Amino acid sequence: MICRKSDEESVQIAIDYIRRGKVVVLPTDTVYGFSGIVDGRHYSYRTDEKIRELKGRGGEKPFIQLIARPSDLKKYTRDVVPDSILSKWPGPLTVIVHTFLGKGSPDTFTTTAFRCPGDEWLRKVIAGCGAPIYSTSVNRSGEPVLDNIDQIKQEFRNIDLMVDDGDKKGGVPSTIVRIEEDGGITVVRQGLVRV
């Protein structure tokens, strides 16, 4: 299915598809992204695996998780993120923090990349899903990011839902920073936001 972002019901349509474990193509504040709900306590859709299969991408590199509000980050990490970083949210800034694995030792951590996007429409979709959603650029692994909606339609015909917001020519990816164990900040990728 294809709907336009400007359609009155587009937010609810996107929510309905994502909450049913479908993989969708959504416009973000940077580029078009593959999205799917992040598995939670009450469901396991494995949308990350479905997205990897679409992209032809291995499992070694995790996807960014989008959250609806900056304050939601506190649900997933005990890291102290400086106000100088949080003040850039909502926006095209991804923050990698330490998160609990939830299995075995309570002191077992991994890292997860979160972003609170600048696009209000997208934040409404995430909030309506009641959980973070994955986001990764629309392309085959190792190929350029697709910024033309017609190219996306041709390349990924079997996607459950595409939300059309026109072409995203010249879209710059998000800046990525990592919060270190000692509280320091490392810039992993310099993107649209200057840190």
C-alpha positions, 0 to 999 in steps of 0.5 A: 500500500502507498499513502501520502504523508499529507493524507489526513489518515496517514499517521493512523495508517502507519501506526496500524501497519507498524503495530502489526509487525509490518515493515514500512517505508517512512519519511524521516527528517533526514532520508527515507527509512525502513521502519518496524516496531522494536520487540517488547515484552508482549510481542516478538515480530522480529522486524529487525530480521525482516529489514536485514533481509530486505537490505541484504545486511548482516546482523553485526550492525544494529539499527537506530531506534526512534523514540517519540520524546527526548524524555523517553530515553530515560526508560532505556538507559542510566547513562547521563546524557549532557543537556548540551546533547539533549537540547538538540532533540528533537532533531537529526542527532543519534545518541548511543547509550548503554542499555541493559541486556535484560538477561543473566546478570543485571550488570550486563550491558550493550549499547543502543542508538536512539534518536528523537526525530525532528519531524512531528508527523513521525513522532506522532507515529512513534507515540502511537506505536507505544514502543520505539521503532527501528529506522535505517536508510532505504537501500540495499546494503553497500548501495547508495541511499535511495532518495527518489520515491519512484526508485524506492517503489521500483526497488522494494515492491513488496513493502507492506506500506510506503508513505510518500513525502516526495523526493528527499534529494540531498538528505544528510544523515543524522549526526551520531554520538556515543556516551562513553562509560566515563561520561565522555562524548565521542562523535561517531559520524558528523551529520546534519547537527554540529556537535 
